[in-house]
């Protein structure tokens, strides 16, 4: 990861679920995009390939919502759930390796996606942070998925869409204690450009993360395009770590109805990325409802900066 960053701004990938839906995968369940791991591994591979072809240098594994308790609740035996979680990582690695074999000079990284406890609840609380567990409970929830994902091998962990600072602290402490050689980034979910969903100051949270071992970047994701530049300014004033941002497409999500509403904004990634680069973004990708076309735009603009 650090070697890639030394070459200039890095492009990450975009949304998984909506791209799976375009390929006929029904993600309307508590498992969300993880549903595809049951019988649509080819679709997951195709999505990874489409982002590499668009210029992405990082593939994020389809494990954001993939945890054993969620699979079990959906009627899938625990041992099968473990195999499916690891298979998602293997699919990403193979997609990267296949693409590299066909494109000389390509170098891609695999980021193991670790979503928050709120995503497991499937009630929209990854957008509010309105849940509370003990340190031990958070760590017990995350430990097995970390073991599964890192057991296959990822270049970096993406601890992402994190709305709750207490959970971030428990999760980072777990990673650094039980997976001490594993690089990771932390990406927060925001209420506003200066505040996590649970009300914690973004600057305070970022400063704490920056003091932990093996962290390679800190940033924000799953927020609006308009939120990114002011959030970057908060982050840049608080830490010297590389900054990562991957916002949503611009559509608005209603966590109560679990639906997206098109905003008809004229603003696009093309409108915003130059300002993000100027504000210090070093890794840029997309989150919900972003597409390979969006990532291609990011790649074109980043290439000018290199």
NORMO-V739638 format. One record per residue. N is the residue number from 1. RES is the residue in one letter. SS is DSSP state (2 for helix, 1 for strand, 0 for the rest). D_CENTER is the distance of its C-alpha to the mean C-alpha in Angstrom with 1 decimal. Layout:
n->N res->RES ss->SS d_center->D_CENTER
n->N res->RES ss->SS d_center->D_CENTER
This chain:
n->1 res->X ss->0 d_center->15.1
n->2 res->X ss->2 d_center->17.9
n->3 res->X ss->2 d_center->20.1
n->4 res->X ss->2 d_center->17.8
n->5 res->X ss->2 d_center->17.4
n->6 res->X ss->2 d_center->21.2
n->7 res->X ss->0 d_center->21.6
n->8 res->X ss->0 d_center->20.2
n->9 res->X ss->0 d_center->17.1
n->10 res->X ss->1 d_center->14.4
n->11 res->X ss->1 d_center->12.8
n->12 res->X ss->1 d_center->9.3
n->13 res->X ss->0 d_center->9.0
n->14 res->X ss->0 d_center->8.8
n->15 res->X ss->0 d_center->9.0
n->16 res->X ss->0 d_center->10.1
n->17 res->X ss->2 d_center->12.3
n->18 res->X ss->2 d_center->14.6
n->19 res->X ss->2 d_center->15.1
n->20 res->X ss->2 d_center->16.1
n->21 res->X ss->2 d_center->18.4
n->22 res->X ss->2 d_center->20.0
n->23 res->X ss->0 d_center->20.9
n->24 res->X ss->0 d_center->22.6
n->25 res->X ss->0 d_center->20.1
n->26 res->X ss->0 d_center->20.7
n->27 res->X ss->0 d_center->17.5
n->28 res->X ss->0 d_center->19.6
n->29 res->X ss->0 d_center->19.5
n->30 res->X ss->0 d_center->18.0
n->31 res->X ss->0 d_center->16.1
n->32 res->X ss->2 d_center->14.5
n->33 res->X ss->2 d_center->12.9
n->34 res->X ss->2 d_center->13.8
n->35 res->X ss->2 d_center->17.4
n->36 res->X ss->2 d_center->17.3
n->37 res->X ss->2 d_center->17.3
n->38 res->X ss->2 d_center->20.9
n->39 res->X ss->2 d_center->22.6
n->40 res->X ss->0 d_center->20.5
n->41 res->X ss->2 d_center->19.2
n->42 res->X ss->2 d_center->20.8
n->43 res->X ss->2 d_center->18.7
n->44 res->X ss->2 d_center->15.4
n->45 res->X ss->2 d_center->17.0
n->46 res->X ss->2 d_center->18.2
n->47 res->X ss->2 d_center->14.9
n->48 res->X ss->2 d_center->13.6
n->49 res->X ss->2 d_center->17.0
n->50 res->X ss->2 d_center->17.0
n->51 res->X ss->2 d_center->14.1
n->52 res->X ss->2 d_center->15.9
n->53 res->X ss->2 d_center->19.0
n->54 res->X ss->2 d_center->17.6
n->55 res->X ss->0 d_center->17.1
n->56 res->X ss->0 d_center->13.5
n->57 res->X ss->0 d_center->13.8
n->58 res->X ss->1 d_center->10.4
n->59 res->X ss->1 d_center->9.6
n->60 res->X ss->1 d_center->6.6
n->61 res->X ss->0 d_center->8.6
n->62 res->X ss->0 d_center->9.5
n->63 res->X ss->0 d_center->9.6
n->64 res->X ss->0 d_center->7.4
n->65 res->X ss->0 d_center->10.9
n->66 res->X ss->0 d_center->13.0
n->67 res->X ss->0 d_center->15.2
n->68 res->X ss->2 d_center->19.0
n->69 res->X ss->2 d_center->20.3
n->70 res->X ss->2 d_center->18.6
n->71 res->X ss->2 d_center->20.0
n->72 res->X ss->2 d_center->23.3
n->73 res->X ss->2 d_center->23.6
n->74 res->X ss->0 d_center->23.2
n->75 res->X ss->0 d_center->26.1
n->76 res->X ss->0 d_center->24.6
n->77 res->X ss->0 d_center->26.2
n->78 res->X ss->2 d_center->24.3
n->79 res->X ss->2 d_center->25.1
n->80 res->X ss->2 d_center->24.0
n->81 res->X ss->2 d_center->20.6
n->82 res->X ss->2 d_center->20.3
n->83 res->X ss->2 d_center->21.2
n->84 res->X ss->2 d_center->18.8
n->85 res->X ss->2 d_center->15.8
n->86 res->X ss->2 d_center->17.1
n->87 res->X ss->2 d_center->18.0
n->88 res->X ss->2 d_center->14.5
n->89 res->X ss->2 d_center->13.9
n->90 res->X ss->2 d_center->17.3
n->91 res->X ss->2 d_center->16.7
n->92 res->X ss->2 d_center->13.9
n->93 res->X ss->2 d_center->16.3
n->94 res->X ss->2 d_center->19.2
n->95 res->X ss->2 d_center->17.7
n->96 res->X ss->2 d_center->17.1
n->97 res->X ss->2 d_center->20.5
n->98 res->X ss->2 d_center->22.2
n->99 res->X ss->2 d_center->21.0
n->100 res->X ss->2 d_center->22.1
n->101 res->X ss->2 d_center->25.4
n->102 res->X ss->2 d_center->26.1
n->103 res->X ss->0 d_center->25.1
n->104 res->X ss->0 d_center->26.8
n->105 res->X ss->0 d_center->25.1
n->106 res->X ss->0 d_center->21.5
n->107 res->X ss->0 d_center->19.2
n->108 res->X ss->0 d_center->15.7
n->109 res->X ss->1 d_center->13.3
n->110 res->X ss->1 d_center->11.3
n->111 res->X ss->1 d_center->8.1
n->112 res->X ss->1 d_center->8.4
n->113 res->X ss->1 d_center->5.7
n->114 res->X ss->1 d_center->7.5
n->115 res->X ss->0 d_center->7.6
n->116 res->X ss->0 d_center->10.6
n->117 res->X ss->2 d_center->14.1
n->118 res->X ss->2 d_center->14.4
n->119 res->X ss->2 d_center->12.3
n->120 res->X ss->2 d_center->15.0
n->121 res->X ss->2 d_center->17.6
n->122 res->X ss->0 d_center->16.7
n->123 res->X ss->0 d_center->18.7
n->124 res->X ss->0 d_center->16.4
n->125 res->X ss->2 d_center->16.3
n->126 res->X ss->2 d_center->12.6
n->127 res->X ss->2 d_center->14.1
n->128 res->X ss->0 d_center->17.1
n->129 res->X ss->0 d_center->16.6
n->130 res->X ss->0 d_center->20.0
n->131 res->X ss->0 d_center->20.3
n->132 res->X ss->0 d_center->21.9
n->133 res->X ss->0 d_center->22.2
n->134 res->X ss->0 d_center->23.9
n->135 res->X ss->2 d_center->22.3
n->136 res->X ss->2 d_center->23.6
n->137 res->X ss->2 d_center->22.3
n->138 res->X ss->2 d_center->18.7
n->139 res->X ss->2 d_center->19.1
n->140 res->X ss->2 d_center->21.0
n->141 res->X ss->2 d_center->18.2
n->142 res->X ss->2 d_center->15.5
n->143 res->X ss->2 d_center->17.9
n->144 res->X ss->2 d_center->18.5
n->145 res->X ss->2 d_center->15.0
n->146 res->X ss->2 d_center->14.6
n->147 res->X ss->2 d_center->18.0
n->148 res->X ss->2 d_center->17.2
n->149 res->X ss->2 d_center->14.1
n->150 res->X ss->2 d_center->15.7
n->151 res->X ss->2 d_center->19.0
n->152 res->X ss->2 d_center->18.2
n->153 res->X ss->0 d_center->16.8
n->154 res->X ss->0 d_center->13.6
n->155 res->X ss->0 d_center->13.7
n->156 res->X ss->1 d_center->11.0
n->157 res->X ss->1 d_center->9.0
n->158 res->X ss->1 d_center->5.5
n->159 res->X ss->1 d_center->6.9
n->160 res->X ss->1 d_center->4.7
n->161 res->X ss->1 d_center->6.7
n->162 res->X ss->1 d_center->9.6
n->163 res->X ss->0 d_center->12.9
n->164 res->X ss->0 d_center->15.5
n->165 res->X ss->2 d_center->16.7
n->166 res->X ss->2 d_center->18.8
n->167 res->X ss->2 d_center->16.1
n->168 res->X ss->2 d_center->14.2
n->169 res->X ss->2 d_center->17.5
n->170 res->X ss->2 d_center->18.3
n->171 res->X ss->2 d_center->15.1
n->172 res->X ss->2 d_center->15.4
n->173 res->X ss->2 d_center->19.1
n->174 res->X ss->2 d_center->18.6
n->175 res->X ss->2 d_center->16.5
n->176 res->X ss->2 d_center->19.1
n->177 res->X ss->2 d_center->22.0
n->178 res->X ss->2 d_center->21.4
n->179 res->X ss->0 d_center->19.1
n->180 res->X ss->0 d_center->20.7
n->181 res->X ss->0 d_center->20.1
n->182 res->X ss->0 d_center->16.4
n->183 res->X ss->0 d_center->14.4
n->184 res->X ss->1 d_center->11.1
n->185 res->X ss->1 d_center->9.3
n->186 res->X ss->1 d_center->8.9
n->187 res->X ss->1 d_center->7.3
n->188 res->X ss->1 d_center->9.7
n->189 res->X ss->0 d_center->10.6
n->190 res->X ss->1 d_center->14.0
n->191 res->X ss->1 d_center->17.5
n->192 res->X ss->1 d_center->18.7
n->193 res->X ss->0 d_center->18.1
n->194 res->X ss->0 d_center->19.6
n->195 res->X ss->1 d_center->18.7
n->196 res->X ss->1 d_center->16.1
n->197 res->X ss->0 d_center->16.5
n->198 res->X ss->0 d_center->18.8
n->199 res->X ss->0 d_center->21.0
n->200 res->X ss->0 d_center->20.1
n->201 res->X ss->1 d_center->20.6
n->202 res->X ss->2 d_center->17.5
n->203 res->X ss->2 d_center->19.9
n->204 res->X ss->2 d_center->21.0
n->205 res->X ss->2 d_center->17.6
n->206 res->X ss->2 d_center->16.5
n->207 res->X ss->2 d_center->19.9
n->208 res->X ss->2 d_center->19.7
n->209 res->X ss->2 d_center->16.5
n->210 res->X ss->2 d_center->18.1
n->211 res->X ss->0 d_center->21.1
n->212 res->X ss->0 d_center->19.4
n->213 res->X ss->0 d_center->19.8
n->214 res->X ss->0 d_center->17.5
n->215 res->X ss->1 d_center->14.8
n->216 res->X ss->1 d_center->14.1
n->217 res->X ss->1 d_center->12.2
n->218 res->X ss->1 d_center->11.5
n->219 res->X ss->1 d_center->10.4
n->220 res->X ss->1 d_center->9.3
n->221 res->X ss->1 d_center->7.1
n->222 res->X ss->0 d_center->8.5
n->223 res->X ss->0 d_center->11.9
n->224 res->X ss->0 d_center->14.8
n->225 res->X ss->2 d_center->15.7
n->226 res->X ss->2 d_center->18.6
n->227 res->X ss->2 d_center->16.9
n->228 res->X ss->2 d_center->15.1
n->229 res->X ss->2 d_center->18.4
n->230 res->X ss->2 d_center->19.9
n->231 res->X ss->2 d_center->16.8
n->232 res->X ss->2 d_center->16.9
n->233 res->X ss->2 d_center->20.5
n->234 res->X ss->2 d_center->20.1
n->235 res->X ss->2 d_center->17.7
n->236 res->X ss->2 d_center->20.0
n->237 res->X ss->2 d_center->23.0
n->238 res->X ss->2 d_center->21.6
n->239 res->X ss->0 d_center->20.1
n->240 res->X ss->0 d_center->20.7
n->241 res->X ss->0 d_center->17.4
n->242 res->X ss->1 d_center->15.5
n->243 res->X ss->1 d_center->13.5
n->244 res->X ss->1 d_center->10.0
n->245 res->X ss->1 d_center->9.5
n->246 res->X ss->1 d_center->7.8
n->247 res->X ss->1 d_center->10.0
n->248 res->X ss->0 d_center->11.2
n->249 res->X ss->0 d_center->14.2
n->250 res->X ss->0 d_center->16.8
n->251 res->X ss->0 d_center->17.8
n->252 res->X ss->1 d_center->18.2
n->253 res->X ss->1 d_center->16.9
n->254 res->X ss->1 d_center->19.6
n->255 res->X ss->0 d_center->18.3
n->256 res->X ss->0 d_center->21.9
n->257 res->X ss->0 d_center->22.6
n->258 res->X ss->0 d_center->19.1
n->259 res->X ss->1 d_center->19.9
n->260 res->X ss->1 d_center->18.9
n->261 res->X ss->1 d_center->21.6
n->262 res->X ss->0 d_center->22.0
n->263 res->X ss->0 d_center->22.9
n->264 res->X ss->0 d_center->24.9
n->265 res->X ss->0 d_center->24.0
n->266 res->X ss->0 d_center->25.2
n->267 res->X ss->0 d_center->22.4
n->268 res->X ss->0 d_center->20.0
n->269 res->X ss->2 d_center->17.6
n->270 res->X ss->2 d_center->20.9
n->271 res->X ss->2 d_center->22.2
n->272 res->X ss->2 d_center->19.6
n->273 res->X ss->2 d_center->18.1
n->274 res->X ss->2 d_center->21.4
n->275 res->X ss->2 d_center->21.4
n->276 res->X ss->2 d_center->17.9
n->277 res->X ss->2 d_center->19.1
n->278 res->X ss->2 d_center->22.3
n->279 res->X ss->0 d_center->20.6
n->280 res->X ss->0 d_center->18.9
n->281 res->X ss->1 d_center->15.5
n->282 res->X ss->1 d_center->15.1
n->283 res->X ss->1 d_center->11.7
n->284 res->X ss->1 d_center->11.1
n->285 res->X ss->1 d_center->9.0
n->286 res->X ss->1 d_center->8.7
n->287 res->X ss->0 d_center->7.2
n->288 res->X ss->0 d_center->9.8
n->289 res->X ss->0 d_center->13.0
n->290 res->X ss->0 d_center->12.5
n->291 res->X ss->0 d_center->14.4
n->292 res->X ss->2 d_center->15.5
n->293 res->X ss->2 d_center->18.2
n->294 res->X ss->2 d_center->15.9
n->295 res->X ss->2 d_center->14.3
n->296 res->X ss->2 d_center->17.9
n->297 res->X ss->2 d_center->18.9
n->298 res->X ss->2 d_center->16.4
n->299 res->X ss->2 d_center->17.7
n->300 res->X ss->2 d_center->21.2
n->301 res->X ss->2 d_center->20.9
n->302 res->X ss->2 d_center->19.2
n->303 res->X ss->2 d_center->22.0
n->304 res->X ss->2 d_center->24.5
n->305 res->X ss->2 d_center->23.2
n->306 res->X ss->0 d_center->23.3
